[in-house]
Amino acid sequence: MSDQSPVEERLKDIKRRTRKKYTAEEKLRIVLEGLRGESSIAELCRREGIHANQYYTWSKEFLDAGKQRLSGNTKREATSPEVENLRKENAELKTALAEVFLKNQILKKNLHGLDPGWDA
């Protein structure tokens, strides 16, 4: 059982659910601002409402991604429209393959009817 009252647990749950989610662009802007060094990291974090550990995590991810990109060790992620187009094309190809397969089966059956000694 929890040491907290139901009210405290509910408040923690509300805080967790309403926590701000930062987009990649926002994270990039914050990290680049920190790298410029125009203000201290502590001041930047206070202004942006993030913990310093969060800033350093984002900064490390940013620098690691840049290092991997420069060394050519990255795979390009497909964008949503690309994935959707590939799925559509895949479905069309499956349908076409199924049609060819069925036609092939019909032809084999017809050939069997013409020449009973022929084995497919």
VOSEVO-338841 format. One record per residue (C-alpha): x, y, z; residue number from 1; chain. Coordinates in nm, 2 decimals. Each point is the difference from the previous one (the first is absolute). Layout:
residues N
       u       v       w  kese  nugu
       X       Y       Z   NUM     A
...
end
This chain:
residues 120
       u       v       w  kese  nugu
    0.00    0.00    0.00     1     A
    0.12    0.35   -0.08     2     A
    0.12    0.24    0.27     3     A
   -0.18    0.29   -0.18     4     A
   -0.36    0.10    0.05     5     A
   -0.24   -0.04   -0.30     6     A
    0.01    0.37   -0.05     7     A
    0.38    0.02   -0.03     8     A
   -0.01   -0.30   -0.23     9     A
   -0.26    0.17   -0.22    10     A
    0.20    0.32   -0.01    11     A
    0.31   -0.19   -0.11    12     A
   -0.20   -0.17   -0.27    13     A
   -0.14    0.33   -0.12    14     A
    0.35    0.16   -0.01    15     A
    0.14   -0.30   -0.19    16     A
   -0.29    0.01   -0.26    17     A
    0.03    0.38   -0.05    18     A
    0.38    0.01   -0.03    19     A
    0.11    0.20   -0.30    20     A
    0.12   -0.21   -0.30    21     A
    0.27    0.16   -0.20    22     A
    0.01   -0.04   -0.38    23     A
    0.33   -0.08   -0.17    24     A
    0.02    0.36   -0.13    25     A
   -0.04    0.14    0.36    26     A
    0.26   -0.24    0.13    27     A
    0.24    0.10   -0.28    28     A
   -0.06    0.37    0.06    29     A
    0.07   -0.04    0.37    30     A
    0.31   -0.20   -0.05    31     A
    0.14    0.24   -0.26    32     A
   -0.07    0.29    0.23    33     A
    0.19   -0.17    0.27    34     A
    0.29   -0.07   -0.23    35     A
    0.02    0.36   -0.10    36     A
    0.08    0.08    0.36    37     A
   -0.17    0.34    0.01    38     A
   -0.15   -0.09    0.34    39     A
    0.08   -0.27    0.25    40     A
   -0.16   -0.34   -0.03    41     A
   -0.17    0.05    0.34    42     A
   -0.16    0.32   -0.12    43     A
   -0.10   -0.15   -0.33    44     A
   -0.16   -0.30    0.18    45     A
   -0.19    0.23    0.24    46     A
   -0.13    0.21   -0.29    47     A
   -0.11   -0.31   -0.19    48     A
   -0.14   -0.18    0.30    49     A
    0.22   -0.31   -0.03    50     A
    0.24   -0.17    0.24    51     A
    0.37    0.03   -0.08    52     A
    0.03   -0.38   -0.04    53     A
   -0.26    0.02   -0.27    54     A
    0.20    0.26   -0.19    55     A
    0.32   -0.21    0.03    56     A
   -0.19   -0.31   -0.12    57     A
   -0.13    0.18   -0.31    58     A
    0.34    0.15   -0.06    59     A
    0.17   -0.34    0.01    60     A
   -0.26   -0.15   -0.23    61     A
    0.05    0.30   -0.24    62     A
    0.38   -0.03    0.00    63     A
   -0.01   -0.39   -0.03    64     A
   -0.24    0.03   -0.30    65     A
    0.22    0.25   -0.17    66     A
    0.31   -0.22    0.05    67     A
   -0.18   -0.30   -0.14    68     A
   -0.13    0.20   -0.29    69     A
    0.35    0.13   -0.09    70     A
    0.14   -0.36    0.02    71     A
   -0.28   -0.12   -0.22    72     A
   -0.15   -0.25    0.25    73     A
   -0.36    0.12   -0.02    74     A
   -0.31   -0.15   -0.16    75     A
   -0.25    0.24   -0.13    76     A
   -0.33   -0.03    0.16    77     A
   -0.30   -0.02   -0.23    78     A
   -0.25    0.28    0.02    79     A
   -0.36   -0.08    0.06    80     A
   -0.11    0.07   -0.37    81     A
    0.28   -0.22   -0.12    82     A
   -0.11   -0.29    0.23    83     A
   -0.36    0.04   -0.12    84     A
    0.10    0.00   -0.36    85     A
    0.22   -0.31    0.05    86     A
   -0.29   -0.18    0.18    87     A
   -0.24    0.09   -0.29    88     A
    0.25   -0.12   -0.26    89     A
    0.06   -0.32    0.20    90     A
   -0.37   -0.07    0.01    91     A
   -0.03    0.05   -0.37    92     A
    0.29   -0.23   -0.07    93     A
   -0.15   -0.27    0.22    94     A
   -0.33    0.03   -0.19    95     A
    0.18   -0.02   -0.33    96     A
    0.20   -0.31    0.11    97     A
   -0.31   -0.17    0.13    98     A
   -0.17    0.06   -0.34    99     A
    0.30   -0.15   -0.19   100     A
    0.01   -0.29    0.24   101     A
   -0.37   -0.07   -0.06   102     A
    0.04    0.02   -0.38   103     A
    0.30   -0.23    0.02   104     A
   -0.21   -0.25    0.20   105     A
   -0.28    0.02   -0.26   106     A
    0.24   -0.06   -0.29   107     A
    0.15   -0.30    0.18   108     A
   -0.35   -0.15    0.05   109     A
   -0.08    0.07   -0.37   110     A
    0.32   -0.17   -0.11   111     A
   -0.07   -0.30    0.22   112     A
   -0.34   -0.03   -0.17   113     A
    0.16    0.00   -0.35   114     A
    0.28   -0.24    0.07   115     A
   -0.06   -0.24    0.30   116     A
    0.36   -0.12   -0.02   117     A
    0.15    0.34    0.05   118     A
    0.13    0.08    0.35   119     A
    0.04    0.36    0.11   120     A
end
